[in-house]
Amino acid sequence: MSDVIFREYAISSDPARIDAARVHHWLSTDAYWALGRSREKQDAAIAGSLNFGAYDGSSGEQVAYARVVTDRATFAWLCDVYVDPAARGKGLGTALVAAVRDHLEPHGLRRILLATDDAHGVYEKIGFRTLETPGKWMALGLQ
């Protein structure tokens, strides 16, 4: 994926640009779903996923992150979406998720899923909806 430009930010799926230490710090200290996640666990998650970062256009500093677990054929799970508090409120989260959606579109996936406690509006803006038949879905290992 070539960089997607949104205002003063560049959104990229280049794995070499991911600031793994920063991502780990964000998620393990500030993201309700990943509090306390070890650096080793986060590094393994990054290594096994398709990763997206948003970068400040002037400094190059990473300001947002999203991760996708996918077979690139039928299914994807969008997770670990995080925007640095200093970059929030500017539409960057929506732009990041839209860039992820657009990156995955050529694969013809049957579905992209995610879970959120508090950001339904962000995801609805780009087409996500609540499950019509949640009773069909099951999970193993929920905490």
N, C-alpha and C positions, 0 to 999 in steps of 0.2 A: 504494500500500500504506500503510495506517495503521501506525503504530509497533507492533511486537511487543515486549512487555515480557518480559524474562527477568531475574529477580532484580532487581539494581539497574541494569540496562542497558536501553536502548531500541534496537531494531534497526529500521532505516529504509532505504528505497530512494530517499529524496529526494536527488537529485543535488546540490542546493544545500548539503547538510550535509557532503558529502565534504571532508575536509581533504587536498587533493591533495598539498601539501608533506609532510605527515606520512606519507601512503601511499607516496609516492616514497621517502622516507627509509627506512621500514621495508623495503620490497621491495629497494631498490638496495643496502642495506648488510647485511641480515640474512636474506633469503630466498634459499635456495640456487638457486632457479630464475630469479631476477631480479637477481642480483648485478651491479652496474655498469650497470643499465638507466638510460638518460638520463632526465632530467626531461621532455624533449620527447616521448620515446617513451611514457613513462607517462601524460602528459597526453593524448596521442592515444588510448591504450588506454582511458582513462577516458571520453573523449568518445564513443567508438564502442561503449560497452558499457552494460549494465544494472548499476548499482553498488549495493552494500549496505554500510552502516556500522553498527557498534555503538557506542553512546555511553554514557558514564558518566551515570547518572541525576542525580547531584548537580552535577557540574561541566560536563556537556555535552561533555566532551572525547571525541574519537573514540578507541576502544580496539581496534577490529577492522575488517576490511575483507574483502569478497569481490566478485568481478567475474564477470559472465556475458556471454558472447558468444552471441547467439541470434537466430533469425529470428522467434521468438515463435509459431511454427506447427508445426515438426517437430523442431527440434534445439536443444540448448544445450550450451555448453562452460563448465563452472565452473572458474574459475582465480583465481590471486592471492589465495587465502584466507590471511589473516594475522591473528593475535591478538597484541597487544602482550604482551611477556613478563610484565609486571606483572599482566595480566588472565588469564593462563593457569592451567589447573588448576581452573577453576570451572565447566566445562561450556559456556562461552561459544562456543567454536568449533562444538560440536555444535548449539547453539541457533541460531547464525548460519546454518549450512548447512541446518538444518531450515526456517528462515524463507525462505531462498532456494527450497528445494524447494516449500514451500507457496505461495509467490508465483507460481511457474511452473506449478503444477498446473492452474489453469483453462485454460491454453493447450493442453492435451492433447498435449504434446510426445511424440514417439516415444521419444526418449532424451535423457538428460543425461549427458555424459561429463566425466571429469576425469582428471588424472594426479597421482600422488603417490609419493614415495619412502618416506615415513615416517609417514603419518597414516591408514592404512587403517582402523584401529579407529574413528576419528572418523566416517568416512563410512559404515562398515558399520552404525553405530548408527541411521542414518536411512534405510537401505535400499540403499545402493550395494553392488554386488558386482563381483568381478573379471570380466573378459570371458570368456564361455564359449567363444568361438571367436576368440581373438586373432589367429589366422592370417588372418582375413578383413580385418583392419584394416591400413591402410598409412599412412605419413606421408611428407611431403616437407619437407626442411629441418631435420631433427633435428640437434642439435649435441651 
